Amino acid sequence: MTSIYSRILATGSYLPRQVLTNADLEARLDTNDAWIRERTGISERHISAADETVSMMAEQAARSALAAGGLAPEDLDLIIVGTTTPDQIFPNCATMLQERLGIAGIGAFSLEAACSGFIYALSVADKFIRMGDARRVLVVGAEMMSRLVDWNDRTTCVLFGDGAGAVILEAASEPGIIGTLLHADGRHRELLEFPGGVGRDFRNLENVYLQMRGSEVFKVAVATLGQSVEECLSRFGHDKSEVDWLIPHQANVRIIQATARRLGMSMEQVVVTVDRHGNTSTASIPLALDAAVRDGRVQRGQLLLLEAFGGGFTWGSALIRF
């Protein structure tokens, strides 16, 4: 029996028009551009308009990927959306995206793993294709993190932005997605969370915002991601010297630099968009991947290492032959 694998056929992305710079934040908060850049590497981020929704942004990213792949929505077999900021509790965001794309009947579901959500969704999509249950799967990471932060809290609001990224996986005779590894540790929940939801009086969220103990999260993220990428390379039989591009979750440039050092990679081999996008959570990796594909850095045949770390804690990695 011939083995079935999955590969990335196309990528796409969407960023809201409004750009919020560090200078804009200086005018509103007790902060400054130098402080933000030094600690995070961020200079600006995109903020969604009042009438935008996550499903709207997901649609734009999806259509961008479909156009790049020369496909129509009807060519899809499954839709998976990773998000922590869905339009509403239900119906799930993927079904709303499905409606926007003008198709019906195929499976469509969302999953939530905070900033690791795209890696989780990619892993699930790969399994569907490998099992022969789908031939083309749309995977989208879309977030409106600006809706979760306290814009009077300079320690968190400077970090986040909005956007959506998408990939289309298709069945292939040789591995494109070489392998994925997923991990989680719920004991660290209180270090990074949004403490509101159905079980916590979700009808009264007026003063509920994203909470983060930044220095503690930083320490765990650096150690965990270093171990994760080494585990991924070892598990799937590749050496770090073979990796052409590291495409990490775009949370903080210092975390990205620490991971690159552990792999012995120069920053010239790392795709960095955090300076322009901020932390877009689930959307950050597909946004960065699409940027590198469209500007010509990422080429067919190259080996890509993706990694992410998010609230929960969740973390994961993916090794991909593009």
C-alpha positions in Angstrom: 0.0 0.0 0.0 1.4 3.4 -1.0 2.0 5.7 1.9 0.2 9.1 2.0 1.8 12.2 3.3 0.9 15.9 3.4 2.7 19.0 2.1 2.1 22.7 2.1 0.6 23.7 -1.2 0.1 27.4 -0.5 0.1 30.1 2.2 -1.8 33.3 2.8 -2.3 36.1 5.3 -4.2 39.1 6.3 -3.4 42.1 8.6 -5.8 44.8 9.6 -5.1 48.2 8.0 -4.7 50.1 11.3 -1.0 50.2 12.5 -0.3 51.1 16.1 3.3 52.2 16.6 5.3 52.5 19.7 5.2 56.3 19.3 1.4 56.0 19.4 1.6 54.1 22.7 4.0 56.7 24.1 1.3 59.3 23.7 -1.1 57.2 25.8 1.0 55.3 28.3 4.0 55.7 30.6 6.3 53.9 28.2 8.6 54.7 25.3 9.8 53.2 22.0 13.3 52.3 23.4 11.8 50.4 26.4 9.5 48.4 24.2 12.1 47.6 21.5 14.7 46.6 24.1 12.5 44.1 25.9 10.4 42.8 23.1 11.8 43.8 19.7 8.4 45.2 18.7 8.1 48.5 16.9 4.5 48.3 15.7 1.4 46.0 15.5 -1.8 45.8 13.5 -5.1 46.5 15.3 -8.5 45.3 14.0 -11.3 47.8 13.2 -14.4 47.9 15.4 -16.4 46.1 12.8 -13.9 43.4 12.0 -14.2 39.8 13.4 -11.9 36.9 13.5 -13.9 35.0 10.9 -13.6 38.0 8.6 -9.8 38.1 9.0 -9.7 34.3 8.5 -11.6 34.6 5.3 -9.1 37.1 3.8 -6.2 34.9 4.8 -7.9 31.8 3.4 -8.7 33.5 0.1 -5.1 34.6 -0.1 -3.9 31.0 0.3 -6.5 29.7 -2.2 -5.4 32.2 -4.8 -1.8 31.3 -4.3 -2.6 27.6 -4.7 -4.9 28.1 -7.8 -7.8 26.6 -5.9 -11.5 27.4 -5.3 -13.2 26.9 -1.9 -14.9 23.9 -3.4 -11.6 22.1 -3.7 -11.3 21.8 0.1 -12.1 18.7 2.1 -11.8 20.1 5.7 -11.3 23.4 7.5 -9.5 23.8 10.8 -9.2 27.2 12.6 -6.9 27.8 15.5 -8.0 30.8 17.6 -8.4 31.9 21.2 -10.6 34.8 20.2 -13.5 33.4 18.3 -16.4 35.6 17.1 -18.7 33.8 19.7 -18.8 30.7 21.8 -20.7 28.8 19.1 -21.1 28.1 16.2 -17.4 27.5 16.0 -15.3 29.9 14.0 -14.4 27.4 11.3 -18.1 27.0 10.4 -18.4 30.8 10.1 -15.4 30.8 7.8 -16.9 28.0 5.8 -20.1 30.1 5.3 -18.0 33.1 4.3 -16.2 30.9 1.7 -19.6 29.9 0.3 -19.2 26.1 0.8 -21.1 23.5 2.9 -20.9 19.9 3.8 -17.2 19.4 4.6 -16.0 19.2 8.2 -15.1 22.4 9.9 -14.0 22.8 13.5 -11.9 25.1 15.7 -9.3 24.3 18.3 -7.7 26.4 21.1 -4.2 25.9 22.4 -3.2 29.6 22.8 -0.1 30.6 20.9 0.6 27.0 20.0 -2.7 26.6 18.3 -1.4 26.7 14.7 1.1 23.9 15.4 -1.7 21.9 17.0 -4.0 22.5 14.0 -1.3 21.7 11.5 -0.6 18.4 13.3 -4.3 17.5 13.2 -4.6 18.4 9.5 -1.6 16.3 8.7 -3.1 13.3 10.4 -6.4 13.6 8.5 -4.5 13.5 5.2 -2.1 10.7 6.3 -5.2 8.6 7.2 -6.7 9.2 3.8 -9.7 11.1 5.3 -9.0 14.3 3.4 -6.9 15.4 0.4 -6.9 19.2 0.9 -7.2 20.9 4.3 -7.3 24.6 5.0 -5.6 25.5 8.3 -6.0 29.0 9.6 -4.6 30.8 12.7 -6.5 34.0 13.4 -6.6 36.2 16.4 -7.8 39.5 17.8 -5.6 39.8 20.9 -6.2 43.5 21.1 -9.7 42.7 22.4 -8.2 40.8 25.4 -5.7 43.3 26.8 -6.0 46.1 29.2 -4.9 49.2 27.2 -3.9 50.9 30.4 -1.5 48.1 31.3 1.9 48.9 29.7 3.3 45.5 30.5 0.9 43.6 28.3 -0.8 45.9 25.8 2.4 46.8 24.0 3.0 43.1 23.1 0.0 42.0 21.1 -1.6 42.6 17.7 -4.2 41.1 15.4 -4.1 39.2 12.1 -4.6 35.9 10.4 -2.5 33.4 8.5 -3.4 30.3 6.5 -1.9 27.3 4.8 -3.4 24.7 2.5 -2.2 21.1 3.0 -2.6 18.6 0.3 -1.9 14.9 -0.1 1.6 14.0 -1.4 3.6 10.9 -2.2 6.6 12.2 -0.1 6.6 13.9 3.3 6.2 17.6 3.4 5.1 17.6 7.0 7.9 15.4 8.2 6.5 15.3 11.8 5.0 17.3 14.6 5.3 17.1 18.4 2.7 18.5 20.8 3.1 19.1 24.5 1.3 20.7 27.4 1.5 21.3 31.2 -1.6 22.7 32.8 0.2 23.3 36.1 1.4 26.7 34.8 -2.0 28.0 33.9 -1.9 31.1 36.2 1.3 32.4 34.7 -0.5 33.3 31.4 -4.2 33.3 31.1 -7.4 35.2 30.3 -9.4 34.5 33.5 -12.9 34.7 32.0 -15.3 32.3 30.4 -18.5 30.3 30.8 -17.3 28.9 34.2 -16.4 32.3 35.4 -19.4 34.5 34.9 -18.7 35.3 31.2 -21.6 37.8 31.1 -19.6 40.2 33.3 -16.2 40.6 31.5 -16.0 44.3 31.7 -12.9 44.4 33.8 -11.4 41.0 32.9 -8.2 41.1 30.8 -5.3 38.9 29.8 -3.0 38.3 32.7 0.7 37.4 32.4 3.7 37.1 34.7 6.2 38.1 32.0 9.5 37.2 33.6 8.3 33.7 34.7 6.8 33.0 31.3 10.0 34.1 29.6 12.2 31.7 31.7 9.9 28.6 31.0 9.5 29.5 27.4 13.3 29.7 26.7 14.0 26.4 28.4 11.0 24.6 26.9 11.4 25.7 23.4 15.1 24.8 23.3 14.3 21.3 24.4 11.3 21.1 22.0 13.2 21.9 18.8 16.1 19.5 19.7 13.5 16.8 20.4 11.8 17.4 17.1 15.1 17.2 15.1 16.2 14.0 17.0 12.8 12.3 16.7 12.6 12.7 13.0 16.2 12.0 12.2 17.6 15.4 11.2 20.6 17.5 12.4 20.2 21.2 13.3 22.8 21.9 10.6 20.2 20.8 8.0 17.6 23.4 8.9 17.3 26.2 6.4 14.8 28.3 8.3 13.6 28.6 11.9 10.1 30.0 11.9 9.1 30.6 15.5 6.1 31.9 17.3 6.6 35.7 17.3 6.2 36.6 21.0 9.5 38.2 22.0 12.7 38.7 20.0 14.8 37.7 23.0 13.0 34.3 23.2 13.6 33.9 19.4 17.3 34.7 19.8 17.7 32.3 22.6 16.2 29.4 20.6 18.4 30.3 17.6 21.5 30.2 19.8 20.6 26.8 21.1 20.3 25.5 17.5 23.6 27.2 16.5 21.7 29.2 13.9 22.4 32.8 12.9 19.5 35.3 13.0 19.8 35.5 9.2 18.3 32.0 9.2 15.3 33.0 11.4 12.1 34.5 10.1 11.3 37.4 12.3 8.1 39.5 12.0 7.5 40.3 15.7 8.9 43.8 15.0 6.1 44.6 12.6 3.2 42.3 13.9 3.7 42.1 17.6 2.5 38.8 19.2 -0.5 37.6 17.2 -0.8 34.3 19.1 -2.1 31.5 16.9 -1.7 33.7 13.8 2.0 34.5 14.2 3.6 31.4 12.6 1.4 31.3 9.5 1.8 35.1 9.1 5.6 34.8 9.3 5.7 31.8 7.0 3.6 33.6 4.4 5.8 36.7 4.6 8.9 34.6 4.0 7.3 32.6 1.1 6.1 35.8 -0.7 9.4 37.7 -0.4 11.3 34.7 -1.7 13.3 33.6 1.3 11.5 30.3 1.8 12.0 28.1 -1.3 10.7 24.7 -2.3 12.8 21.9 -1.0 14.1 23.8 2.0 13.8 22.4 5.6 11.8 24.5 8.0 11.5 24.1 11.7 8.4 25.7 13.3 8.0 26.1 17.1 5.5 27.8 19.4 4.8 28.2 23.1 1.6 29.5 24.7 -0.7 29.7 27.7 -1.7 26.5 29.3 1.2 26.0 29.0 1.1 24.4 25.5 4.0 24.0 23.2 4.9 22.2 20.0 7.2 22.0 17.0 6.9 20.9 13.4 9.6 19.8 10.9 8.6 20.6 7.3 10.2 20.0 3.9 8.7 22.9 2.0 
